[in-house]
Amino acid sequence: MLNQENPTYHFVGIKGSGMSSLALVLHEKGFNVQGSDVEEYFFTQRDLEKAEIPLFVFDENNITPGLTVIAGNAFPDSHEELIRAKELGLEIIRYHDFLGQLIKNYTSIAVTGSHGKTSTTGLLAHVLSGIRPTSYLIGDGTGHGVEAAEFFAFEACEYRRHFLAYSPNYVIMTNIDFDHPDYYESIEDVYSAFQSMANQVNKGIIAFGDDPYLRQLKADVPIYYYGLNKNDDFQVRNIERTTQGSNFDVFFKGKEIGHFRLPAYGQHNINNALSVIAVSYLEGLSMAEVAKEMTTFKGVKRRFSEKIVADMTIVDDYAHHPAEIRATIDGARQKHPDKEIIAVFQPHTFTRTIALMDDFAEALDLADKVYLCDIFGSARESQGVVKIEDLGAKIKKGGQVLKEDNVSPLLDYEDALVIFMGAGDVQKFERAYEQLLSSTTRNLR
């Protein structure tokens, strides 16, 4: 673990969202950090480069005597760097095991759920950091380490039950949905993982009250439900959704505890904020301070990241599950009620595309027009039996497949909103469109 005598932590797969965040946490705590990954550019490496953390391309020669190796969960023991580390007798620690030990030094708050983890963790980290010393690890590649931190807020992923390496003081559970079909067999299997996680919490569970599976949880610690209904412990009332964000009041067991303004869009972000308010209240923080910090939240990377190019509004979003696509389009309708919404979606993994095909089509059809990009395979699976055209055939609002070297169909729209969604490399399509849009605009002058 954190051994000052060991000179360097080497991250195998440092560009992964969790890995890059953890590398930044250790770096800011004063430890020597380096890492390796594929040569391809990932948005997570920007902060690593700004911190001047050495980055290498995968090679067994990166592994030298004296390193402590932190291995990303996507890379098997047969990876060349891990084989070399084992040959040298180096300590090798999996990411989730390392984090599980690290959080024991703080009042730890895990954020988990099938959707909404990163946005909720980002808001939690922002609010807590403005009130008390806080270290945090967010799934958008952001990490911050404070030596005298009181709180540690972190994203806890349910994939392959990795979050069972953690025994946090609190856990926020945003929802339970069927995802990661390459690992989980059914929604009941997913629920069993969350129930196991609930058994490991030390102080309290904050769970979304509208989720039928979360309502079935049993635990030895108190479970506080949050939501819109009277039977929720933390209830949101008097919601006002505008093009500037959302305003609402929060009640705990029938008693009003504060009025809040959130510069974010969609009901899902109100729910996320309510969970942050709940854990802050349980820890005795001032609701006035929480409300103040919430007004300055600027969001997290790749979650409705918006820019203007020519006359078009372009949004980059990580949505890669039908529920997330619905939430993203809902937020877009709130912020831009008068704009035509064009969705450009890249599915992430073949197994997810097959398992949720009909749900993807239904969610995407909430947009005014839909375009698709080829399926992104990921490090876990590089090919599958499904084709992107299979999804396109089910979509009523379009479904045409774009290629990186030809995104010209998107030029058919004026003064509209284009949302690029996906967890793979959909950003390359966005960049191609921005370049085409800019060059076309220049040529028209």
Beta strands, then each sheet from edge to edge (+ up, - down):
strand 1: 8-12
strand 2: 32-37
strand 3: 55-57
strand 4: 67-71
strand 5: 91-94
strand 6: 107-112
strand 7: 134-138
strand 8: 142-144
strand 9: 151-155
strand 10: 170-173
strand 11: 204-208
strand 12: 223-227
strand 13: 234-242
strand 14: 245-252
strand 15: 255-262
strand 16: 305-309
strand 17: 312-317
strand 18: 341-345
strand 19: 369-372
strand 20: 398-401
strand 21: 417-421
sheet 1: 3+ 2+ 1+ 4+ 5+
sheet 2: 8+ 7- 9- 6- 10- 11- 12- 13- 14+ 15-
sheet 3: 16+ 17- 21- 18- 19- 20-
end
